[in-house]
Structures are given as structure tokens and as C-alpha cells.
């Protein structure tokens, strides 16, 4: 755990769909209608109302571009809300991928803070099918979250949730560099 101001940055290995937080972040695609990995698991866990809300958003504004996010209710999930954040596809690091990924995290954090939410859980955005290197993505995620909460906000916890032990180890090494300790739950 890292403490930045009054916000704790924590690490959990587990299933993001079961996290008991105010809002979970979905590593969504631009079409918002579900897919594989985290996106598919969140849609399955939330139930059909999530898909309907996403369809309504698509009809109103069109696709969500990389670096941006939209919010829906949480459906059957423990979390009251889901933020659908679209990260960049890795193209070798020369197409602005780092800044787009940072923007994805900032957009999600701002959306949660604007609604006065206290606890948010993130998967590792863009590191699955989109191919963003895990070590690089984790550094961007933690740095962006730390910078965001260096100013006062409603956020009391930013939780990074990894599914695999290997991804957990990458985040744990990063967090342990600050003399902190990660939790296994």
C-alpha cells in the first residue's frame, strides 16, 4: 500500500467483478458492448442491464475513443458503478500510447471524483489483448493515480486488481520500491 495524501493505493490479486468498492473500471473497447477478458467478465457479472446502458450511451454519443471513459450503473455487481475506460492498442510505443493510457486512468479517476465516490478498483488496462507491456503500464497506472490524488479528492482508495500471479508480482515490485507492502487477498 502507498499512501498519497488521504488516499491509499492498494494491490489485490483476484477477480475485479467481486470487488466491494463504489466503482470498478472496465478495460473496455471503443464499442462498449463487451468482449473478452475483463470486459466480458464485467458484462457477464453485471447482467443485461449493463449492455442496455452501454447501447444507450452509444446511441447518444457514438463510440468511446481511447483515452476516454463513460460510466454506467453496476447492475448485479457489488460495485454501484462501472466506468468503461478505453485504453490504447500497443503499437511499439511510438504512437502516443503512454499518454493515451495515462489519460485513460485520469479520465476514470476524474469521473469517480466528480461523483464523490470513495473507492475505485482498476484492472491493468490495455495489457491483455491490446498488448501494452505490463511493466510499463503498471508504472503509468501508479504514477497517474498518485499524481491525481496529490490534490484533494473524494477518493480514499485506489485499488489495482490483477487476475494473474505474474501481473500481481509486477505491481508488487513497483509498490515495494517505495518501501511499502502489497496485500494478497
N, C-alpha and C positions, 0 to 999 in steps of 0.2 A: 504494500500500500504506500502511496505517496500522498502527502497532504499538501495541497496548494490552497492557501488561504483557509477557508472553511470547507473546502471540497476534498473528499477522499477519492483518489484514483485507485481502483481495486482490480484484481485479476481473479477470474474464476475459470476453471475448466469444467465445461458442462454444456447443457442444451439451452440455447438462448430463449427458446419458446417457453421454458418453465421458470424463467427469472421473475421474482416477485419485486418488480420495480414499477415506477409510474409509466415508463415508456421504453419499448425496445426499438432498436434500429434494425431495419431490414436492408440487407445488401441487395437492393432491387435493380432490375433492368429498366431502361427508359420506358418500356411499355407498361410497367406496373402490374401486369396481370399474372404474376407468379412465374416460376421457372424451377430450376434445380437448386440444390444446396440449401443454404439458409433461406432464400426466398421461398422455395417450395415448402420447406418445413414450417415457416411462419404462416403461409397461406393455409396449409392443412390444419395447423393448430388453431388458427383464429376462426376458421369456418367460412361459409359462403358470404356472410355479410362483409368481410374484408374485400373480397373480389368485387362485390357490388359498389362499395365505396370507391375503390380504385377505378372502376368503369365510369363512375360519375365524375371523378377528377379528370380522367382522360377526355371525356366528352366536353368538359368545361375548358380545359387548358391545353389539351394535347399531351404529347409525351413529355416526360421529365428529363431534361438534359443532364449529362454528367456534371457533378459538382453541386447539384441542387437536390432538394428533398421536398416531400409533401407528407402530410400527416393524416391518419385515419384513426378510427376507434380500434380497440384491441380485440373486438369480437370475443371469442371464448378463451383468450389468453389471460394469464394473471395480470399482465400489464394493461392499463386502461387505454393506452395509445400505441400506435405503431408509426414510426417515422420511416418512410420509404426513401432511402438515400441512394443515389445513383453515382457509383464511383467510375473511374476511368478504366478503360481497357489498356493493359500494359503494351506499349509499342517500342520498348527499348529505352525509355526514359528521355527521349528527345522531343516528345510531343506535349510537354507541359503536364505530364501525368502527376508529378509530385504536387503541384499547385492545385490541380483539379481534385486530388484526393484530400488535401488539406481543406479545400472549400467544401467538400462533401461532409467532413466532420464538423466544420464551423457552421454550416447550414443547419445540420441536425441539432447541434448544441444550442444555437440561437432559437430554433423553433421550440425546443423544450423550455428554455429560459423565458421566452415570450409568453408561454402559457403558465409560468410559475411552477413548473414541475421540479421535483427534487432529486429523483433518481432515474438515471438513464443507463441502459445496457447496450453496448456495441458489439457486433461481430467484427471480425477482421475484414473490412471492406476491400473488395477488388482482388483479394489474394487467392480466390478459388479459380473459377473458370476464366476470370479476367486476367489472370497471370501476373499480378503485381507481386514482386519479390517480398516475402514475408518480413524479413529483417528491415527492409526499407519502409514498408507500410507501417510496421509497428512503431518505428521511430517517429514517423509523421503523425500517427494517431495520438501517441502520448504527448508529443510536443504541441500539437494543435490543441488538445484538451487542456494541457497545463497553461498555455497562453490564454485560452478563453476564460478560464476561471481565475486568472490572476486579477481580474476585475470582479467586483461583487456580482453575484447572480443568485438565483434561487436554487441552483444545483448543489446538492450536498454530497452526491456520489456519482461518479462516472465509472461504470463497471465495464471492463473489457472481458468478453466471454469467448473463450476458444473451445472448439469441439475436440481437436486432437491434442494429444500429449506433446507432440513436436511443436505445434503453434504456441501452446502454453509455455513451453520452455523458452521460446524466443522472447515472448513478452516478459517472462520471469527474469531472464538475464538482463533485459533492458531496465526493468524496475529495480532489480537488485543492485545495479550500478550506482543507484542513488542511496545505497545503504538501507534500502527498505526491504520488505519481505512480502512475497506473494502468497495467496491462500489457495489451497486445493479444496474445492467443495463441489 
